[in-house]
């Protein structure tokens, strides 16, 4: 039987006005529209406070919602090894892995969510936003009154889900009032179209991970990890996960190294508490690398945000050779720093990279190696792509954009009517493209 309580994550305060320097018009719209939802209680629930894009997003979004007058909170579910083993499999199945959950695995998922439902029943909120599959069934097992609005936010690529696992989850998911996906391809015909919205992830330009760092300073920082600043460096920053194709990254590196013998590869990961598979994949990748000179594998580096910033800034090229990717915030982070990203032509990466315009999309290790070689031989091309990459993020993927999209969704759902004294509804506002 699971034990423990929900963990309330205490985020340092953030202020909307500080983001005015990046997206002044968007911040103005957020401040105006947020006035209509002052006092609205919003509770976010997810599986981990450390590692992964959801935690990155909530660490900024929740304090900004509070700064704008909403009463926003963030809860993390109690850790449970057996449950996380099952939910990692569910994650893989929803991204297309073949196979099926065993009866025992289904029971573990249901019983944990039954336990979680009792915990969530104690939360006083108007809007309950449950992120991803781990706590999705808990809504079914609430022991008290259902929140006024329950929303499921799915961050993963569910374009080709394992049918048996999707059918297992579907009865639980149908209890939600509304659904948010990253892309239209990820949605499902089981949900009415008027109950589906699209919101992309975004980055916080004021987080330590994304504050500008001098390139020479970044290179010097990496010397503490054994990186030679005088030799070219390519880096992939992501979990050790089969969908990130870590072995394919090494294959691409080995092909490119034939042309550039001094080339270095860094693979940098922060292990998430809800990802028990990560350690196993790391050991497989370590074995595949065969202690080869020039390949560096890093996990849970001290001062992770600063280290990631340094790697993304100092690297000649960033890889994200995923074969499934819900969105890929590491791509966004790198593009914001002006890095040129060679990414898998899948999922949310395709929302960010326009092939040949602000980066490159590839479908194999050999294609990735060819693009790496091209970029290392053509610094002028690299410079052009770099400028376009940063502009793409500035125009579309900074946190004020995301906050505005949530407020637009709240308006669409008339959530101001949930307040004791509903304010006047806003004037028509500009709808951001998904």
LINURZI-V995978 format. One record per backbone hydrogen bond with DSSP energy under -0.5 kcal/mol. CO is the residue of the C=O (numbers start at 0). NH is the residue of the N-H. Records with the same first field share a line. If there is no record, write none. Layout:
CO = NH  NH
This chain:
5 = 7
6 = 8  75
7 = 9
8 = 10
14 = 17
15 = 18
16 = 19
18 = 21  22
22 = 26
23 = 27
24 = 28
25 = 29
26 = 30
27 = 31
28 = 32
29 = 33
30 = 34
31 = 34
32 = 35
33 = 36
34 = 37
36 = 39
39 = 41  70
40 = 125  126
41 = 72
42 = 128
43 = 74
44 = 130
45 = 76
49 = 272
51 = 55
52 = 56
53 = 57
54 = 58
55 = 59
56 = 59  60
57 = 61
59 = 63
60 = 64
61 = 65
62 = 66
63 = 67
64 = 69
65 = 68
68 = 38
69 = 71
70 = 41
72 = 43
73 = 8
74 = 45
75 = 6
79 = 83
80 = 84
81 = 85
82 = 86
83 = 87
84 = 88
85 = 89
86 = 90
87 = 91
88 = 92
89 = 93
90 = 94
91 = 96
92 = 95  161
101 = 105
102 = 106
103 = 107
104 = 108
105 = 109
106 = 110
107 = 111
108 = 112
109 = 113
110 = 114
111 = 115
112 = 116
113 = 117
114 = 118
115 = 119
116 = 120  142
118 = 121
119 = 122
122 = 124
125 = 148
126 = 42  128
127 = 129  150
128 = 44  130
129 = 131  152
132 = 135
134 = 137
135 = 138
136 = 139  140
137 = 140
138 = 141
148 = 127
149 = 176  177
150 = 129  152
151 = 153  179
152 = 131  154
155 = 157
157 = 160
161 = 165
162 = 166
163 = 167
164 = 168
165 = 169
166 = 170
168 = 171  172
169 = 173
171 = 174
172 = 175
177 = 151
178 = 196
179 = 153
180 = 198
182 = 185
183 = 186
187 = 190
191 = 194
192 = 195
194 = 178
196 = 180
202 = 204  398
203 = 206
206 = 209  210
213 = 217
214 = 218
215 = 219
216 = 220
217 = 221
218 = 222
219 = 222
220 = 223
221 = 224  226
222 = 225
226 = 228
227 = 230
231 = 263
232 = 315  316
233 = 265
234 = 318
235 = 237  267
238 = 240
240 = 243  245
241 = 244
242 = 322  323
244 = 248
245 = 249
246 = 250
247 = 251
248 = 252
249 = 253
250 = 254
251 = 255
252 = 256
253 = 257
254 = 257
255 = 258  259
259 = 262
263 = 233
264 = 295
265 = 235  267
266 = 297
267 = 237
268 = 270  299
271 = 274
274 = 277
275 = 279
276 = 280
277 = 281
278 = 282
279 = 283
280 = 284
281 = 285
282 = 286
283 = 287
284 = 288
285 = 289  290
288 = 291
291 = 294
293 = 264  295
295 = 266
297 = 268
300 = 303
302 = 306
303 = 307
304 = 308
305 = 309
306 = 310
307 = 311
308 = 312
309 = 313
310 = 314
316 = 234
317 = 341
318 = 236
319 = 321  343
324 = 347
327 = 330  331
328 = 332
329 = 333
330 = 334
331 = 335
332 = 336
333 = 338
334 = 337
338 = 340
339 = 317
340 = 342  359
341 = 319
342 = 361
343 = 345
345 = 348  349
346 = 349
347 = 350  351
348 = 351  352
351 = 353
352 = 354
353 = 356  357  358
358 = 355
359 = 342
361 = 344
363 = 367
364 = 368
365 = 369
366 = 370
367 = 371
368 = 372
369 = 373
370 = 374
371 = 375
372 = 376
373 = 377
377 = 381
378 = 382
379 = 383
380 = 384
381 = 385
382 = 386
383 = 387
384 = 388
385 = 389
386 = 390
387 = 391
388 = 392
389 = 393
390 = 394
391 = 395
392 = 396
396 = 202
397 = 400  401
398 = 402
399 = 403
400 = 404
401 = 405
402 = 406
403 = 407
404 = 408
405 = 409
406 = 410
407 = 411
408 = 412
409 = 414
410 = 413
413 = 416
414 = 417
415 = 418
418 = 421
429 = 431
